[in-house]
């Protein structure tokens, strides 16, 4: 039973590199077709298609260097020249669109001579070190030299050149070798067109032209965000991954899905054997369309980090050092302890926590283990502490618990509201698509206490920034609705046809009350009434309106109310049910949506069906062959409370670090310390493992098969590229534990678990691995009505028939400022780090973010005698910690902000236990605090540091006798 896992593969694929066709220029999106002739071959393509693309789509190769289909045509390299019958000259095929009846020749003696002449100039100023070059065998310059038949360079190599250009090695992940640059501008254009950062430029003219980062700075010091778009665009070895230089050329690749944020980027894991050489964004990935960010592109090294735990460990008391054991002993010990606790304290004394970082299949199996193996509904997930208000709020108003659109929808949006989200840091690949649409003319309204980057970034500026006070989302959203209704801007036709008209009238009367006017709420929200009115008018009348929101909406005591207010505003303005509109929650972790879908909450089975629903319960009882509880179980806070009062004694936590990620760290620690058996199943000895008795090594996304579901409901394959270093995929570990407990599971591959999900979950009814392999990805619901999925929800009618308007009474949080705690703390993320930092802190990403910093306004800093870089004490009613401050006007006076990526800070030691009224989602975003100068760590930090050091001791195995 215990072995190095070798799961059954449903299909055997040849191990080879996956090459994606590059058609030179982007596809034309017109519906009108044009018929042309290229090299005697009749070709029909959409009007506006370049000759270069038309030829390549027909299988006719035209040499090119500056052209790539990720970028607009540029026409600088002069290699893709063609001859057109009836036209003089030799135009560039990349910048010349097809025309009806056009006859093109791509191969003539004249073209061959011209192309060879161009290539001679490139090669005369290029190092001839192909044999030792990192891109040898994968170099477009090399390929094109062969394609044009270049065999000699008439000019020699002794003249003026750029061969002594220095290398820039400052970036942790890639190198810039200026001696190999051909100044094709592809990197500059990729930074502009794909990423939208505008960090690169061409400095100088003519022979002096050079690529430079920002104001001739090193890459690391420049505005470059290390997304890798420039590296991917480079046709030579000018920009090369350091991993490619160190390891060598990859020999096979596997398409998989990134395990970081909720965008769900598809990547080609390019490998040498079982070693990752690089992760290359997959152009056919429908979530990312060939783009990436610094985390997904480069920060995968944690999978082989020296701190990763690969052997199971146990200890009787948390004060003991860990003892490495076999898998057999660890599983047997875990099962025995859980059964002992249930025998002594009752069935309900144990529970489990699923992971938003693990696959759908693994998450489904954990909740199945808890319900069928433990015999209780005590299962919860980190998805509840971030986006559970989304599920509750959207299910109540729209009838389904997820966002309404696909990411492509943004290309049709005219007005965006971004509220409580920071896409450039938390969802950077989608943020690049947003910025591209904004540069094309879409309007932007940002509602956030901070001046996030989207408020003002190169070539993008928000039309309105509403810097509300933390905790007043509902007030601002209701004020926007007040303007829309009282000024006659609501879409009455849409509401009458699609929504509950009586409910709308009740809601309209409610929001029309003067207490919800922008003027009446100005002091409450801190936002100028005129700005709210202008923003409301823009959204209601500006065309297709889309709302994008994040944890700044949900992580409040009124998180669910705010989600309902967003849904109300979208329905009232008719912005639901077509491309370019909708309500779009930007999920934080890679599988937050999937964790919710898979039944990770104590009150719901997969597919959001309540455990008290007899019909739903009968489905699972019939398949699982066990009687299930009909009453909801305990959420994580309830489990911790019950542990403190002595009635809850054991927990299995897969892939979550609740000590660092959940609010009021002291309370979490107290609850964990009161338990008799804490089983942590993870990659590293995380903060929760300080209180664990069993540690089960986890596997990374590179070592498992399964699926993730991203923020747009897109189900995508995760494919194993190497054997699990710990011996088992996470779902196999869960299965071993279940079998040891006496509840038998016998899956041999993750695909079988997905088949069971499809059999029990209506929205996944048509999903299986074969279909995912065929289509690439599927957006649920996928069933008989929508066999290939549903990109846009609620077309024609809402899932629940008629959209429901809900009254959104603003209730101020119980967390108030006062003389003792006069400032409001809100929290968020930064681009280079992810969640609690367990993965990204074990990569070179720490070069950009070594510690959490407290942002404080200059006025508040001056009042406290603080200056840039000072150590400060951050104190609340719950606790206190110390960290360095940074003085900035990104936050308003009275508001401070920090991230939560580093355990040395433990930002959640100061957050309180206030939570959303409907879902218990914690109120991370509003904490009353005081900030004062500090000389060093707090007593809590010192005690916690000592505990962490003790908890990471591993006993040296006794030598064999």
N, C-alpha and C positions, 0 to 999 in steps of 0.2 A: 504493500500500500504506500509506503514512504519511499520515494525515489526522486532522482533528478527528473523533473517533469518533462515529458515528451508527448504533448497532446497531439491528438489526431488532427491532421490537416485535411480539410475537405477537398482542397484542390492543390496539386503540386504545380508551382510556377517555376519556370526557368530562372536561374539566378543571373540576371544581366542588368546593365544600366538602362534606365528608362530615359529615352530621349524624346523630348517634346518638340514638335515642329515649330519653327519660328518663321512666320509668314512675312516678316519684314515690316509691316505696318498694321495698325489695328483694323479690325473688320468694319466695314460700312454697315450701318443699321437701317438703311433705307429699304423699302419694299419693292422699289422699281429695279428691274433687272436690265442689264446691258449685255449685248452679245458682241464679242471681239474675237480676233484671230491672233494667236501668238505662236510663232514658229510653225505656221500652217495648221495649228490645232484650234478648232472652234471652242470657245469658252464662254459660259454665261455666268456673270457675277453681279452682285448688287451695284447700282450706280454709286459712284464715289470711291469704289475700290481702286487702290493703286495698281499700276501695271505690275509692280513687283509682287504684290500679294496675289493678284490674279494668276500670274505665271507659277508661283510656288504652290498655289492651291491645285493647279493642273499638273504638278509634278515636274515643272520646268525650273531648274536651278539657275538663279541669277546671282552672281557674286555681290556681296554687300559687306560693309563694315560698320557704318554709322547707323544702320537701320535695324530695328527690332520691333516686333509687334506689341511690346509693352509700352512703346513710346510713339508719339506722333512723328510723322516723316520730317526729316531734317535736311537731307540732300547735301551733305558735306564731303563724303568720302570719294565720290565720283567713280565708284566701282560698278554701280548698278546701271550704268548707261545702256540705253537701247536705241534702236533705230525704228522710226515710225514712218510708214509709207505716206508720202505726201507732205511730210514735215521736214524742215531743214534741221540739221544739228543732231546731237545725240543727248536727248534729255535724260535726267535721272528718273529711273522707273519708280523710285519710292515716292517722289513728289508729283508724279504725273498720273492723274486719274484716267481710268478707261473712258472711252467714248464709243457710241454706237458705230459699228462698222470698222473700227480701228484695226489696222494690221500692223503687228509688232514683230520685229526680229531681235532676238536676244543674243545670237551668236553670229557674228560676221567678222571678216578679217580686220575691218576698221575697229570694231569694238574690242577685239582681242588685243590689238596694238595699243589702244588707249588704256585698257585695264592694266596691261603689263607695265606701261609707263608710270601709272599711278602707284602700282605696287613697288616699283623700283625706288620711288621716292620714300615710301614708308620704310622699306627695308634698309635703305642707306642710312637711316637715322635710328636704327633699332639694334639692340644687342643680339649677336648671333650665338646665343647660349641655349639653343633649344633643348639640347640633351640634358641640361641641368635645370631647366626652367620648370617651376611647379605645375604649369599648365601644359607641358609637353603632351601632345596627343589630344588635348582638349582646348586648343587655341584657335580662335577664328582667324587671326592674322596668318597663322601657319596654314590653315585650311585654304584661305583665299589665295595665298601665294601659289599653292598647288593648283587651285581651280583656274587661275589665269595663265598657268604654264610658265611662271617665272623661274628661270634657271641661272640668271646672272644679273649683277647690278653694275651697269656701265659707269656709274659715278664713283665707284670705289667707296672706301670707308674712312678716308683720311681727312675729309673736310670738317667744317664746323658741324657740331652735333650736340645732342643732349645726353650722351651716354654717361656723363659724370653726375647726372642729377642724383641727389641723395635720397635715401629711403626714409620714409616716415613710418616708424615702428611703434608710435605712441598708443595706437588703439590696441586694446588687449586681444582683439579677435582677428584683425586683418592688417596687412601691410600695404603701403602705397609706394611703389617703385617708379618714380618719375622717369627713369631712363627708358622704360618700356612703353610710355604713354604715346599714343598716336593722335591725341587731341581730337578724338571723334565726338566728344561732348556727350557720349551716352551716359556717363556717370552723373554729369551735371543735370542732364535732362531727367534722369531717373529720380534724382533728389527733388527736382521741381515737380514733375508731372505725376509720379507715383507716390512718393512720400510726402511732398508738400512742405519740406523744411527749408529748401533754398539755401543749404549750407555750403554748396560747392559753386565755383564760378571759374570761368576762363579768364586768367589774368594776362595782359599783354596782347600784342597783335603780331600777325605774321609768324616769323620764325621764333619770336619770343613768347608765343602763346603757351601757357601752362595751366594745368588744373590746380586750383588752390582751394583750401578749405577756409571758409569765412574770410577774414581779413589776413590772408597768408599765415594762418595759425596752424600748428600741428593738429591732426585730426582729433586727438583727444580733447584739446582745449577749445575746439571750434563748436559750432552749433550742431554738428553732426550728431544724430541720435542712434547711430550704429544699427540701423534697420537692415543693412546689407543690400539695399536696392542698387547701390553703386557697384558693389562687388559683383552682383549678379549680372549687371548690364555690361561690365567691362569685357571687351572682346580679346584682351591680351592678359598678360600676367601683371599688369600695372597694379591692379587691386586683387589681392589673393588672400584667401583664408589662411591663417597661420597653421591651422590643423592640416590643411592640404599640403603645405610646405613640409610639415613635420612627419606626416604619415605616408603621403604619396597618393597617387591617383586612385580613386575608388574603382572597384571592379563589378559591383552590382548595387542595385538600389531597390527600396521598398517604399511604397506610398503609405503614409500613416497620417495621424492627426495630432497636432500639438497638444500638450498637456498643461498649458498655462491658462490664459483667460478664456472668457466665454465666446470669443470670436470663432475659435475652432479652425485655425489655419491648417490647410493640407500641406504636407511636406514630403519630399523625396529624401528618405534617409539613405545617403550614399555611403556605402560600406566597403571595407577591405576585410573579408572574413566576417568576424563578429565585432569589429571595431568601427565605430562611426567616424567617418572622415569629415562629413559636413551634412548639414540639413539645408536642403534647397527648397524654397517655396514652390509648390506645385501649381503650374498655370491653370490646370483644369480644376483646381480647388474652388468650389463655388462660393465659399465664404471669404477667401482672401484673394482670389484671382491672381495668384503669382506673387503676392507681396508678403512681407513678414515684418517682425519687430526684433529688437535686440534679444529678447528672451527666447522666442521660438527659434530664431535663426542661429543663435550662438550659445545660449545658456543651457546646454544639455549635459555639460560635463559632470553635474552632480551624480549622474548615474554610475560613475566610476570613482567617486570621491572616496578618499581614504577613511572618512568618518562613517561611511555607509555600513550598516550592520548586516552581515550575511549569515550569521548563525543564531538560532533561537537561544534565548536566555531566560532564566527564572531566578527568583530570590524569594525567600520566605517573608522577609520584612523589607520595607523600602530603605531602611538604614543599612541593610546588608549590601555588599558588592554583588554585582551580577555574576551568574555562573553560566557559562556556555554549556548547552546540552544538545542532544540530537532532536530532530523533528519529532520522533516518536515520543520522547520524554516530555517535550514541551506541550504537545497536543494532549497527551494523556493527563498531564498535570492540570492543564487548563480545564478539561472536561470534568475531571474529578472535583476540582474546586467549585466549579459552577453547580454541579449536582449536589455537593455538600451544602452549599449555601442555600439552595432551594429546599433541601430536606430540612434544614434547620430554621430558616427564616420565611419560608413560603415561596411559592412559584413566582410571585411578583417582585422578588428581591434582586433580580438581575435584569439586565437590558443590554442594548447595543446601540452603536452610533455608526451610521454609514458615511461614506466619503463622497464629496463632490469632485475629488480628483481621480477617483477610480472609475472604471467603466460602468456602463449601464448593467451589464451582466453581473459584475461583482457587487454592485449596490443592491440589485434585485436579490441576489443570493443572501446577503447579510440580513435584509428584512425578512426573507423567508426563514432563515435560521432562527431569528428571534421569535417570529410568530409560530412557526411549526416546531422548531427544535426546543426553544426555551418555553414555548407555550404561553407567551404573553405578547402584548402590543407595545412594550416599552422600547420603542425604536425612534430615533431622531437623527437629525443630520445638520451639518453646518448650513445647509440651504435655508433652514428655518431662521438662522441668525443673520441672514442677509436678504433673501428674496421671498420669504413666505407671504408677506403682504401682497406681493404681486399675484401669487396663486389665488389667495382669498378674494382680493379686490377685483381682479379681472374675471374670475369665475362668477362672482356675484353680478357684475354688470354685463359682461359679454357672453358668459356661459362656458368659457374655457380658460385654463390657468396658464396662459403663455402669451408672448408677444404676437402681434398680428401680421408682421411683414417678413420678407426676406431682406438681406442686406442690399441686394440689387435695387430694391425699392427706392433707396436714397437718391438714385440717379434721376428720379422723376419728382423729387421734392422741391417745392418752391419756398417754403418757410419751415425752418426747424426750430423747435423749442428743445433746448438741452437743459434739463433741470436735475440737480443732485447727481450729476455725473461729470467725470473728467476724462473724456474719451482719449485724448492725446497721451495720457499716462496709463490709464487702465485698459483701454481697448484701442491701442494705437493703429492697428491695421485698418479697422473700420473708421477711425478718425481721419485717416488719410483719404478715404473715399468721401467722407463728409466734407473735408477741406476742398477736395477737387470740385465737388458740386457747388460749394460756396464760391469758389473762384469763377465758376461759370455763371454766377449771378443769383443763386438762392440767397434768401435772407436768414438771419440767425438771431434768436433770442436766447440769451444765457441767463438762467436763474440759479444763482449760487452765491454763498457767502464770500467765496474767494474769487479773485480775478484769475480764473483758470486760463490756460494758454489759448483756448479758442476765443476768448474775449478779444485778444489782439495777437495775431501771429502773422508771419509774412504773407501778404496778399489776401488776408482774411481778417475781417473785423466785425464783431457782433453789432447788429443794428441797435440792440438794447441789451444792457447788462443790468439785471435786477438783483442787487446784492442784499438779499433778504437776511434778516437775523435768523440764526439757526433755530429750528423748531417751528417756523411759521409757514411751512410749505402749504398747508391746507388754507391758510388765510390768503396767501397770494393767489393760489389756483382758483379759489372761490371768487376773489376780486376780479380775476380775468373773466370768469364766467359771468359775473355781474355786468361787466361792460358789454360782453357779447349779447346778453339778453336784453338789457335795458336800452341799448342803442340799436336794437333791431337787426343784429348781425348774425343771429342764429339761422341755421339752415332748416327752415320749417318743413320744406318738402321732404328732406332726408328723414327728419325726425318722425313725421307722420307715416312715412312708408316703412321705416325700419325699426322704430322704437315704440315703447309703451307710451302712448300719447298722454294718457292720464297721469302717468308718473312724471312725464316731462313737465306738464303744467304745474304739478305740485313743486317740482324742483325749481322751475323757472320763477315761481312766486317766492320761493325761499331765497334764491340767490339775488332776487331783485330788491330785497330789503336793504334799506340804506346802511345798515350796520356792516354789509359786505362791500360797500363802495370802496374804491381805492383811497378816497379821502378819509373815510372813517377808519381805515386800517393802516394808515400811513405810520402812525406811531408804533403800532404793534409789529409791523413787518420791517420797518426801517427803509422802505422803498418809496420813492417819490410817486405820488398819485398819478402825475402826468405821464411818467414812464410806464406805469402799469396800463393805463388807458391806451397809450400809443402801441404798446406791445400787443394788447388784446385785439386792437383794430387790425394790426398787421397780420396776426395769425388768422383771424376770422375772414379776412378779405383778400389775402395774398396768394390764393391758389391752393395747391396741394400742401396741406400742413401735416407735419409728422412730429411726434413728441418722443424724445429719447430721454430715458431717466435711468438712474442707478441707485446706489445704496444711500445716497443723500436724500432719497425719497422714502425708502422702505425702513431704514434703521432709525425709526422714531416711534414715540408712543402713539402717534397717529399715522403710522406708516400705511396701514390698510385704508384709512380715510383718504390719504393723499393719492393713493393709486386709484381709488374710486373717483376722486375729483379730476384726475387726469382723464379717465374714461369718460366722465361727464362732458368735459370740455371737447374731447374728440368727437363724441356723438353730436353734441349741440351744434358744432360747426361742420358736420357732415364729413369728417375726415377719417372714415373707416371704410374698408372693403374694396380698395383699389390700390394699384401701385402708387407710391409717392406719399402715402399718408400713414395713419396708424399710430398705435401705442406700442412702443418698443423698449422693453426693459433690457438694459445692457448687463448681462449676467457677469458676475465677478470671476468665478472659477470655471475651469474647462467643462465640468459636467454638473453645474448647479441645476440646470434645467433637467438633465437626466435623473439626478438624485431625487428631484421632486416627482418626476414622471414615474419612477420605479417604486413608489410607495414607501418612502423613507420617513414619513410622518406617523406618529402613533395613532392617528385617527383615520388614516387612508391607506387603501391598497393601491397598487399601481393603477395608473389611469384616473386617479383622484376620486375613487369611489369609497364612501364611508364604510368603516368596519361594521357599522350597525345595519348596513344594507344586506338583507337576507339573500337576495339574488346574487350579489357580488360575492358574498362570503361563500355561497354554495359552489361557485366556480372554483375558488381556491381550495375549498375543502375536498371537492371531488378530485382535483388534480394532485393535491398534496397528501391526500389520504390521512387527514388529521382534523380534529375538531378545533375550530378557531374561536378566540375570544371576540365578543361583539361589542365590548366597551373599549373606548380609547385607552391607550397606555400612558406612560409618563414621557414628558418632554425632558430634555437635558436639565433645565433648571429644577424641574420636579424631582428628577433622579438625585440631583445634588442635595436638595432639601431633605429628601427621604433618607439619604445617606447620613446626613448630619443628625437626623432624629432617630437613626438606628434601624430603619426598616428596609433600606436598600444597600446591598453589600457587594455586588459584582457587576462588572461592565466589560464588554468587548468593543474596542474602539478601532475601527479600520480607517487609516489614512486621514485622521483629523487630529489637530493639536488643540484640544478644547481649553487647555490651561492658558495658552497664549491668545487664542482667537475669541474666546467667550468673555462676556463682561464681568467686571468685579472679580479680578483674579484671586483675591483673598478668599472669596466665597467658593470659587471653583476648587482651589487648593484644599480648603477645609473639607469639602464634600469628597474629593478623591482620597484624601488622607483617612477618611472614616470608613472607606470600603476595605473589604477583606481580599478581594481579587480584582485587580485592574489589569486587563489584557490590552496591550497596545500593539497594533499591527501596522508597522510603518517602515520607512526607509532608514531613518536616523533616530537616535535616542533624542526625541523631541522633548519639549518642556513637560508635556503630560506624562512622559515616561519617568519623570522624577518620582511619580507616585505609583508606578506600575510594579506588578509582581511577575508578570510574564511579558516578554517582548518577542513578537513574531516578526521576522524580517519580511518586508514587503518587496514588491517588484515595481520597476518603473514602466512607463508607457512603452518604452522600447522593447520590453520583455514580455509583452502580453498581447493577446488577441481579444477583440471586443469592439465596443462602440462608445462614442461620446455623443451627447446631444448639445448643440451650442445654443446661443441666445436666440437664434431665429428658428428654433425647433428642428434644426438640421441634424439628422442622425448620420454619423460618419464612421467609417471603419478605422479602428486602431489595429495595426498589423505588427506582429512580432518580428523584430529584426535581429534579435539575438536571444540566446537561451537565458532564462532567469538566473542571475548570479547567485540568488539565494536558494535555487532549486525548484521553486514553485511560483506560478502566477497567483495573484491574490485570491482569485475565485477558488483555486485549488486548495489554498490554506483554509478558507471558510468551509469548503466541503469536507476536508479532513476533520475539522473541529465538529461539524455536524454529525459525521459518522461516529466519532468518538463519543458523542453525547447520546447516540442511539437512534438519531433520526437520519435515515440513510439517504444519501444523494449519490448519483452514479453518472454524472456528466463526464464526457471524455473530451469535449471541446466547447469553447465559449459559444459557438454557433447553436448548440443545443439549448443553451440557456436563453438565447434570443428567440428560439422557436417557442419556448415556454412563455416568454414575455408576450409574444404575438398571440398565443392561444388564450391568454388571460386578460389582455389589455386592448380594448377596442381601438384606441388611436394608433396602436402598433400592429394591427391585425395583418397588414400586408407586408410587413418587414421581415426580411431574412438576409443572411449574409450573401447569398448568391445574387439577390436583387441589388444589394448595396454595391457589390463588386461590378455589376452590370451598369448601374446608373451613376455610380460615384458617390451619391448621397441621396437622402430622402428626408423631406420635411413632413413631420406628422401634422395632422392625421393622415395615415396611409391605410386605406381599406378598400372595400369594393367600390365605393363612390369616388375615391381618389387613389387609384392603384399606384400612381407614381408620386404621391404626396401632394402637399398643399402649400405652395409658396406664400400665398396671401390668404389670410383668413377672413371670414365673414363677408364674402362676396354674395350679394343678393339678400342674405339674411344672416342674423346672428345665430350662433350655435344654439342658444336658448330660445330662438324664435324672434323675440323682440328685445332690443337693448333696454336695459333697466337703468334709469337715473336714480342715484342714491343721494340723500341729503348728507352734506359734509359739514356738520357743525364743527367749528374750530374750537378745540379745547387746549388751552396752553399746557405745556408739560409741567409736571410737578417739580421738575428740576429748574429751580429759579436762581438767578443771581442775587447777591446781597452784599453787605459790607464785608463779610468774611470771604466770600467767593464771588468777586465782581465780574469775572470774565467768562465767556462761553467758549468751551473747547469743542472743536469738531475734528474729525479724523478722515484720512483718505490714503491713497496709494501714490507711489511714484513709479515712473516708467521702468527703471531698471530692476525693481524688486517686485516680488509676487507674494501676496497674502502674508503669511507669517514668516516668509523668507527662508524656510527650511531648505528649499531647492536653490533659489537664486543666491543666497548668502554663501553657498558652496560652489560658486562660479566666479569668474572674473568680473561679474557685474558689480561686485562690491567696490570696484574702482570708482564707480559713479555715486555710490551711496553707502558709505561706511557705517553710518549711524543715523538714527532717527533724530530729526531736528524740530524744534518748536518755532513755528512762524509767529511773530508778534509784531504789531503795528508800531512804527516809530514813536507815536504818542504814548502808547502804553509802556514801551521800553524806556522812554525817557523818564516817565513818572516813577519807574522802579529802579532807575540808575543802571539799566542794562545796556550793553553794547554788543555788537556782532560777535558771536562765538562764545559768549559768556555761559558758564554753567548756571542753570536755573533749577529751582525746585518747582514742580508742577503738582499742586495739591488740590484734592476735592474732598467731598464728604466721605468717599469710599476709601481713599488711600493717597499715597504720594510717591513720586519718583523724580529722578533728576535726569536732565539731558541738556545739550547745548541749545542755544537759541540762535535764530537768524532774524534779523530785523528787516521787515519788508512791508510794503503797502499793498501786497497781494491780498492781505486780510484787512478787514475794516477795524477801526478802533473798537475795543471791547470784545473782539473775537481772536482766538488763537487756534492754531492748527498744527497737527503732527501726523506722522505716519506710524505704522504699527508693525514694521518689518523685523525689528531687532529685539530679541528676548532680554538683552541687557537693560532696555528701557521699560519693556512691558507696559505699553501705554494703557492697556486695559486694567491695570491696577487702580487707575483713577476713575474709570467709567462705572456707572451705577447699574443697579438691577431694574431700573424702569424699563418697560417694554411695551410693545404694540398691544393694544387692547384685544385684538382678535387672534393673534398668532404667537404672542410672546417674543416676537423679534426684538432684540435688544435696542435700546436707544443710545447707540454709540455716538450719534452725531450731535448730541446736546449734553454737555456736562459743565456745570458751574465750577470754576476753578479759580485759584489764585496762583500767580507766578511771582517768585521772589528770587533774589540772588542765592546761590548755593556754593558751598566750598567742597562738596563731594557727594558721594552716593548716600541715599537715605538708608536708614536702618533696615528697612524691608529689602532694599537691593542687596545690601551686604549679606543678610541672612539668606536671601534667595540664591545669591551667587555661591555661597558655601554649600547650600543644599544641592544645587546643580552639579557642583564639582564632586560631591560625595556620590550622587546618583549615577554618575558616569563611570564609576569604578568597575572594572571587570576583573574578577579573580583569576589569577594565573593557574591554568590547569595543573594538577599534580602530575609529576613525571610518571610514566608507566613503570610498574614494578618488574 
